[in-house]
Amino acid sequence: MKQNFNLSFSLLLALTLGFTACSSEKKTDDGSETAEVVQTESKSFGGLALYTVRDSMASNPKATLQAVADAGYAYVEAANYADGKFYGMAPTEFKAYLESIGLTAKSAHMGMVNMENADQLITDVKAAGIEFFVIPVPPMGMFTAGPEGMGMKGTADELVTIMNTLGEKCTKAGIKLLYHNHDFEFKAMADGTIIEDLLLEKCNPEFVNFQMDLFWVTKAEVDPLTYFEKYPGRFIAWHVKDMNAEGKFAPVGTGTIDFKRILAKKDKSGMEFYLVEQDQTFGLDPLEAIKISHAGLEEIGFK
């Protein structure tokens, strides 16, 4: 991937100012003109995957969500659901609080789904005003993780069946299902199957589409544009997540991923929305990291 260097002066300036100042002239009572400085806040745009700020969301979700809004984000992706609540709030309460601070929940990662609880989870996601129900990893005990990395037990065909079944349920309820990738979906299984390819080929596009994680596809040494060309219109959402020279997570715009090149193909991919995510911040306060990433989005050209 093309090397991106450190944050430019303009990006750092955006971080420190947080607003745009402009001057205009105003006539006084005697007809003379004086300069008047008007400060206007930057328009909110883009989304944040709340997994990035999961620790502060666990301790003080409302204050954290306010900080996310203050950082310039327009919408979020939930990543915590338990006992019928999102971050301890009933679905309608969660929706109302977000609206009160100028945010919406666009999507939710719902890795705890199974065939027994699927209908209730779908009902709660819809009640929260969330449009996209996202499967973050192979569900229902299929996902594996260990010292050798992430993977999946069972077959890709079994995963296809699960996805199509859940996708049909979501569609009937008036929401949409997406599958989120890591790196292992792009690597051949023992039988030679590439999980991502099989999902794209066998999942019904009326019921199932995809959230492309741009860090993990890069980690797998795969060009996302290859998938956009081969499967146009299927990648409705992106996780915009940067990678530093050591292959670790980094704030958007500070790493090595050429997001401008990828963004140029957003229409081919089918991207409707995107979310900043940084799984680990390596000593940097996540609430500061998301500010750096938001400034990075703007410099790259995301809107």
Protein Blocks (a to p, Z undefined) as FASTA:
>chain_A
ZZdddddfklmmmmmnopacdddddddfkopacddddddddddedjddfklmmmmmmmmm
mlmmmmmmmnopabdcdfbdeehiaehiafklmmmmmmmnopacfbdcdfkbcfklmmmm
mmmmmmnopabdcdfbdeehlaccdfkopcdedjfklmmmmmmmmmmmmmmnopacdddd
dfklmpccfkopafklmmmmmpcfkloccdddfklmmmnopafklmmmmmghklmbacdd
dddfkopacdehiambdfklmmmmmmmnopabdcdddfbgghpafklmmmmmmmmmmmno
pZZ
